[in-house]
């Protein structure tokens, strides 16, 4: 194989796949990417057996062929090279020569036939979605997904798509049991492309993170589709596939408060700033802060026997009787960090009941933070 390719194109491809390639040494070839020189360009493929990414990049192919190469090493080499034109030459025994100006690297690869095969993808059934809207849904929910939670399904995002006629709604939910985030968005659903009904899948957190990175690049509007075992994401010549998670997602609707006796309206920046300051003196492990809601406003209090205590008052409009509740400040701040509106709505029934947090200006986003004992 002999390929000429621009450094910027190859570096972009390597940056995209760094999050997909398997870092552990369970199968050495999964730390590699597959390079396939074809008449139409250079195909670059990465997989960890759960997630796969394929992209076709503009290149001049003198000799077609294929080889696998360490994704990390090729990325490190490209970062140090300054020349804009890269030549890749693959000789016998999978010896790869990288030429760039007066620099030359010779690295041993692995045979391409040992690389796992990605599933074939059909464009039919893929749903066109506005990229900025999908990016917002993921950004507003992925923070709440569990990390290595023993309840396996909590390590993924629940995606629900409901279509009726020409209209559809996509909902994404993330929770780890301590906080929950829910975001909705409407989309156009042509009946000849999308049949009416409901589709539910659980996407692994890692796959959602990779989709988010691709959306942040901008460019063409994405296409997304679901099968019984897979989610397919296509954008600007890139295709990402991921296995969906098996299992039953918990009934998150039971956690979301329906009617609340206590309702508070407060400026988001004021509330977030005060919570951030008061949490500095909270206990390190629990980050617990006591918040008192009263007709005169909000009072936040934290104490640490080794450091001292902090207290701050925040102007707010409170409807209901005075009561206090404890919260893990870190969980609450993560909810606030994905909000964009000026006014925050906080609702809860009792000191140990779930706390519903919403943006007054955005009815399509809700979050729930579970209180803690203080």
N, C-alpha and C positions, 0 to 999 in steps of 0.2 A: 504494500500500500504506500502511496506517496500523495500527500495532501498539502496544499498551500492555503493558509487561512489567516485572516487578520487577527492580531493579538487581542484586540478589544472584543471581537466576537467569541473567541475561544475563552477568554477570561470571564465574559458574561455567562457562558455556559457552565464554567466551573463554579462560579459563585452560586448559581442556581442549584446545583446538585450537592453542594457541601452538606446541606441538612438532610439529604436523603440517604447518602451512602452510609453503610453500616460501620460504626466506629469500633465495635467489639470484634474480636478475632475468631468468632465462631466459624465463619467461612471466609477465608482470606480474599476470595474473589469479590465478595460484596463490598470490600473497601475500594474496589476498582470501578471505573466507568468503562462502558463499551463504546469504542469509536468505530463507526462503520462508514467507509468512504463509498459514496454512491454517485452516479452521474448527476443527480440533482443537488448534491451537497454532502456535508458531513453530519451524520446522525450521531448524537451523543445521548447515551442511555445510562441511567443509574437506578438501582433498586436495593431495598433491604428485605425483599420478599413480601413485605406488607404494602409498601408504597413504591411506585415506579414513576420515573419521569423520563420522557423522550422529547428531544428537540432537534429540529433540522436547521443547520446553520450554513450560510453561504460560504462556499469554498471551491477551489479549483482542484479537481481530482485527476491527477496524472495516471495513477494506478489505483483502481478500486481494491478494497480489502477490508479487514477488520482485525481489531486487537483490543485487549483490555489493559488498562493502565491505572496506577494508583492515583485516585482523585486528589488526595492531599498533596502528593509530590508534584504532580503536574500544576496544581494551583500555586504551590510555593515557587516553582520555577518561573511561571508566567508573571508572578508579582515582581520578580527581580529583573526580568528582561525589559529592555527599553525599546527595542526595535519593534516596528509595527507589523512586519511580515514574518510569519512562522511557517516552517516547513516540517512536516512529520513524515518520517520514512520508517517503514516497518520491514525488517529483513527476516530471514529464517530464524527459528527458535524464539520468535516474538521479541526480538531486540528492536527497541524503538529509538530512533535518532531524532532529536529535536534541534533544528538549526534556526538560529536567529542572529543575523549579522555575523560577527566573528565568534559568537558563542555556539557551543555544541554540547549537547547532553546525550548520553547513551544510557538507557534505562531498560531493564528487563520487564516485560509485561507477562500476561498470562493468556493462553489461547481463548479466542472468542467463543468457541463451541462449548466451553465450560460455564459461560455466563447464563444466568437464568433467563428464560424467555418471557417477555411481557405479554399479557393477554391482548388479543386482537380487539380493536376498538371500532365500533360503527358509529358514524356521525348521526344516524337516525335516532330519534328519541332524546337528543340533547336539547336542553332548554336554554334559549338566550336570556341572560340576566344582565341588568346594568351593573358594571363592575364596581362603581363607587358605592352602590347600595349594598352589594354583597360584602364588600370590604368593611362597611360600617357595621353590618350584622355580626361579622366575625370579631371585629375589634371590640364590640360592646359586650361580648359573651365569653370569649376564650379565656379571659383572666379567671373566671369562676370554675373552670374545669379542674378536676383533681389531678394530682401528680402521683402515679403509682398507688392510687387508692385501692384498698382491698376489695371494694365493690367495683368490679372491673368496668362496668358501663359508665361509671362516673368519670373515667379517664377520657371521655369523648364528648363531642357536641351532638345533641339530638337535633336533627334537621327534619322538619315537617313541612310538606308542601300540599296545600289544598287548592284544587282548581275546580271552578264551576263556570261553565260557559267560556267567555273570553278573559275572565279575570282569575287571578291566582294570588295566593298569599304564601310566602315562605317565612317560616318561624324557626329561629335557632335558640336553643336553650343550653345553658351550661350550669353545672352545680357540683360542689364537692361536699354538700351537706352542711357547710357553715354559711355559705352565701349562694345565691342563685341569680342568674341574669337571663333575661328573656327579651328578644328583639324581633319585631315583625317588619315585613315589607311587602307591598303589593307588586305584582308584575303582570305583564300582558301574556296571556296563555292561549295562543291560537289552537283551536280544537283539532286542526289537522296535524298538529305537532304533539300536543299534550292532551291526553284523554282526561275527562273529569274524574275526580276522586282524590284520595289521600295517599301520600307516600311518606313513610317514616324510615329514617336510617340513623345510625349512630356513627359519626365520623371520628376516627382517632384524633387526639389532640395534635399529634405530629403532622398528620395530613392537613389539618386545618391551618396550622402554622405555615406550611409550605404554600398552600393556596393563598394565604394572606400576603406572603412575600411576593408572589407572582402578581397579585392584584395591585400591590403598591408600586409596581413598575409602570403602571398605566398602560396605554396602548389599546388594542382592540377589545371590544366587549367579549366577555367570556361566555362559554357554553358549559352547562353542567348537566349531568344526567346520573341516574341511579339504576342499578340492577339489584337483584336479590342479594348479591354478594359484593358489590363493588360500587364505588363512586367514581365518576369520570369527570375531569375538569380539562377543558381545552381553551387555549388562548394564544393568539399570535404565533401559531406554529408549534406551540408546546402542548404536550398532553401529559397530565398527571393522573395516575390511577391509584386507588387505595382500596384495600379490603374494608368493608364496613364491619363494625363490631357486633358480635352476636350477643343476645341477651335482651332483657326487658328493662327499659328505662323506668325509673320510679315515677309515680304519679305526682309530678311537680305541682299540678294545679291545687292539690290539697294543702300545699305549704303557703300559697299566695293568699294573703288575707283578702276577704271579700268586702266586709264592712268593718269600719274602724271607728271607735269612739273618740280616739285621739288623732288629731290631724294638725300638722305643723307646716307652715310655709316660711322658708328662709332663703336668703341669698346664698347660692351655692359657694361662691368664693369665700364669703364670710365664714360659713360653716366649715368648709374644708380647711381653711387657714387656721382657725381656732383648734380644730381637731388635731391637725398636724403639730401645732405648738404644744398642746397639752399632752400629747402622746409621748413627747420627749422624756417625760419623767414617769412614764408608766412602767409596769413590770416588764422586763425584756421578753419573757416567754409568752405571756398572755396578751401583752399590749393593751390591757384593759383600761377603759375610760368610762367613768360614770357620767351619764348625760341626764340632766333634769329638765323636763319640759314644763313650763308654767305659763300662766297668762301674760307674764311680763317678759318672757323670752326664754332662751336656752342657757343653761349653765353647765359647763364641762369641768370635770374634776378627775385628777389622777394622782396617785401616791405611790411612792416607792420607799420602803423602810431604809434603804441604803443611800438614797439620794435626796428625797424630800417630796414636795407636792407641787401641783400646778392647778390653777383655776382660771377660767375665762368665761365671760358672758357674751352672748351673741344675740343681737336684736332679732326677733322673730314674731310671727303671728301664730298663736297657738289656740286651737279650739279644743276644749275639753278640760278635765281636771288636771291638777299638777301630779306628776308621777316621775319616777326615775328608773332608768334601765342602764345596764352595763353592756358595753360592746368591745369586741376586739378592734382596736383602732385601725390595724393594718387591713382587715377585711373591709371595713367601712370606707377607708381611703381608696382602696382599689376600685370599689364601685364608683366613687366620686370621680376618679381619674378618667373614666370613659364617658362622663356626662359633659354635654356642651351647653346646656341651657343656663339661663341666669337664675331661675328660681327652682328651689328644691322642695318637693312635697314628701314629708315623712309621716307615715301612718302606722299606728299599732294599737292593739287593744289593751294590753297589760304588760307589766315589766318583763315578763318572760315569754311573751308571744312573739311570733315573727314580725319583723319590722319591714314594711313596704316602702321602698324609696323610688320616687319617680321624678321625671322632669316635667314641670308644669307645661312647658312648651312642646313636649314630645310624647304623645300618647302611645307611641309604638315601642317604647322601651320601659321595662320595669325591672327592679332588682329587689331581692329579699336578703336581709342580713339577720342571722340568728343572734339573739342577745346572749350574754354570758353573766354568770353570777359575779357580783363585786362586793 
